[in-house]
Amino acid sequence: VYNFSTNKKKMLPEACIANIISFTSPADIFSSSAVSLVFRLAGDSDFVWETFLPSDYKSLISRSTDHQRSFSSKKEIYRCLCDSLLIDNARKLFKINKLSGKISYILSARDISIQSNDQASYWSWSKVSDSRFLESAELITTDRLEVNGRIQTGVLSPNTRYGAYLIVKVSKHAYGLDLVPAEICMKSSNGRTVKNKAYLCCLDEKKQQMKRLLYGNREERMAMTVGMVGADHEKIREPKGRDDGWMEIELGEFETREGEDDEVNMSLTEVKGYQLKGGIVIDGIEVRPKSLN
């Protein structure tokens, strides 16, 4: 603030600055700390970081595997949540984006439903070196693959578009994963259902050529037909690489609304091909804001 009577600049009180910047974003707080000492002190205050912490952060910490850890400030708690927090007996991973404060979850393989996961002849459970969880599930062999997860939108950031992603790996001994695409589905308790298809592993070039030869004309006709009625035609999805060394299959997306707490069900199913398949490793399902991809 500039005082024209004295021709001097006068800085607002720290508490006033803290109140103002609490209406911005975490990204703005981190950048404003370079403006001056007063901004840095205001940006470190508990008052500011309390506004960016999830309302249930105390419950999250109490449910974590490191629940006895102590924190010196609310900013330290925020940074801890940015690094991720294993909760609910290490079956879920909670995380917030450092710059936006948006919430993400990863549901472990043990926290989702996998068809016949209690049958040792179908699935093998073990610790995978680069997994974030104690156990991942590797498919030994089956002709029916059904994976289901669910999450309440009330635990996520409101007014945000989310995507759900099945986190997988394909072992060296995998077979039968690219013969028939799986059906993927997103269904919310308000009745909205979106279905699509996805391959369980990436197709190599020879199989891509064969697919185009066998199905290309049919897909083009389908696209033209769907286009005539004004609907969207989406190609069959394939897994994409992640920065953590795993692959992910996008299951779909949904919107969260302020004050609403819908249940969203996410699924991947392959039960129509009837061929044996094995070698896919499932780490869990990640639910994260689409804008942060």
N, C-alpha and C positions, 0 to 999 in steps of 0.2 A: 504494500500500500504506500502511495507517495503522498507526503504531507507538503502541500504547496506553500503553506505559511512559513515553514522552516527550511524548505528545499531539501528535505531529507526523506529517505525511505524508512518506513516503519513496518517491521515484520509483524504479522498477525500472531496472537498467542498460540502456543503449541497445541493447546486443547482445541482451539478453533480450527486449526489446520487438520488435526486428527479427525474432527467431526466432518469436515469437507471431504477429505480423501476417502473416508469410509463409504462414500456413495459412488466411488469409482470401481476399479477392478484390481485384483492382485497384480496384474501386469503394470498398471499405472503406479501402484505403490512402490514396486521394485524400481521403476525408472525414476520416480520423483525423489527417491532417497539421494540421488546425485545432485539435486538442486541446491540444497543447503543443509547445514547441521540440524536446523529446526525441522525441516521436512523429514530428515532421516530419523530423528527422535520420535516425531509424530507417527511415522510409518512403522516404528517398532512397538508402538503401544498396544497393550492388550485390548483396548477399546476398539481399535481398527481391525485387528485380526479376528476378534470375536464375531464380527459381521460376516466374515468369509468362511468361518468354520461351519460344517454341517450342524444342524440343530441337535442332532443326536451324537455328537462327537464323544461325549463322555461314555455313552453306552458302547460305542464302537471300540474305544480304548479298553473298556472293561471286558469286552468279548475277544480281545486280541490275545495272541500267544505271548505277547510281551506286556501284559496288563499291569505289571508292577513297576514299569518304568516311570520315572518322574520327569516332569518338564518344568523348565524355568520360565517359560512365557507362552502365550497363545501363538506367537509366531513360530516357535519351535514345534508346537503341536501341528500347525499347518504344514510345516516342512516334513514332518514325520508322515502325515497323511499323503503328501505328494510322493514320498518314497514307496508308498503302499503299506498296507497293514493286513496281515493274515488274521482272520476272525473265525468264530464259530468252529473251534477245534481244528483250525487250519484247513477248513473245507471251502472257505471263500477268501477272495482277496479284494480288499477295498482300496480305492485310490482316487485322488482328486488331481485334476490338471493344474499345474503350478501357476499358469498365467490366467486361466479363466475361472478356476475354482469348480469346474463341472465334475460331477461324480461319475466314476466307472466302477463296475464290479466284474470279477471273474469267478464263475461258479466252477469248482473243481469237478473232475470226473466222478468223485464220490458224492457230490452234491446234486448231480443230475441223475436222471433215470436212464439206464442203459439196459435194453432188453436182455434177459438171461445173464445179467452181470454176476449173479451168484453161482453160475455154473462154471466150474474150473475148466471144463472141456471147451468152453466158448471164449472166455476172456482170461487174460493173465494180468494180474495187478502187481506193479512194482514201481520202485523209485527210478525215474528217468533223470539223468544227470542235469539237464538244463530245464527241468520242470520247476515251477514255483510251488508245487505241492508235494506231499509225502508220497502220493501214489498217482500213477496214470494207468489207463486201461488199454491193453493191446488186444485186438481181436485175433484169436487163434483161427477159428473157422466157424462160419454159420451161413445159412442161406437167407436169414432174416436179420436185418439191421434196423433197430429203432432206438433213437436217442431223443430224449425230451428234457427240457429245462423250463423253469418258470421263475418270474421275478415280479415283485410288486413295484409299480411305478412310483409309489409314495417314498421309496428309499432313494430315488434318483433325483437329479436336478429338474425342477419344473420348467415347463415351456421350452423343451429341448427335443430335438430330433435324434433318436438313438438308433444304432445298428447293433445287431446280435451276430456273433461270429463263433463258429465251432473251431476250436484250436486243435490241430491234428499234426501228425507226422505219418509218413509212409515208410515202413521198414524195408530192408533189402529183399525180404522173402515175401513181399506182398503179392497177392493175386486176386483176380476177379473184381477189382475195385473200379475199373474204367469200362466195363462192358455195358452196364445199364446205369443211367443217371438216377440219383436218389431224389425223392420228393422232399422239398423243404417248405415249412409252413410257419407263419406267425399268426397267432390268434389271441385277441384280447377279450376280456370279460364283457366288454361293451358290444361284442358281436362282430367286430371287424376281423376278417380273415384274409390273409394274402398268401398265395401259394406260388411256388416256382420249382425249378429243377436244378440240380448241381451234381457234377461228377465228384467222386470221392478222392480222386487224384488227378494230376495234370496229364492230359493226353500227349503222347509223343507225336512227332510230325507224321509218321506213317499212319497212325491211327486217326489223326486229324484229317488226312487226305481221304482215308477210307470213309470216315464219317461224312465228309462233304460229298463224296461220291454217292453214298447210299441215301443220305437224308437231306442233302443240300436243296434239291428241287422242292421237296416236301416242306422244308422250313420256309423257303421263299413263298410258296403258295399260302402257308399259314400266316405269314407276315402280311401278305396282301389282303387276305380275308379278314384278319383282325383289324388291319388298318381301315378297311371299309366301314367297320362298325365303330370306329373311333377309340378302340382300346389300345393299350400298350403291349407290344410284343418284346419279350426279353429273352436273350439267348441263354442257353444252359450255362450255368456258372461253373467255374473251376477254382480250386484252391489258389490262394495268392500267398507269397512269401511275407513273413513278418521280420521285424528287426531282431527278435529274440531267437531266431533260428527255426521257429515252427512255421507251419502253414495255417491259413484260416479260410474257412468257407463261410461266406456271408449268408445267414439264414433269412434276413429280412430287416425291416426297420419299423419304428413306431414313434409316436409323439407323446410326450408327457405334458400334462396340464396342471396349472396351479390349483391346489386343493383337491385333486382327484387321486385316487389310489386304485388303479385297475390292476388286474393280474394279467400278465402277458405270458403266453405259452409259446415256446420255440421248439421246433422239432425237425429232425432229419430222419427219413424212413426209406428203406429200400427192401421191399418185400415182394416185388412183382417179377424180378428177374429169375428167381429160383436157382441161381447158380451159387456155388460156394465161393466165399470171399474171405480174405484174412490179411493181416499185416498192417492195418490202420491203427495208430496209437492216438487215443483221445486224452487231452489234458483238461478240457473243460469248455465252457462257453463264456465269452467275454461280451459284456454289454457296455458300450461306450458311446459318447456323443459323436454323431456323424461328422460334425464340423471340425473335429480334431483328427480326422484320418490323415 
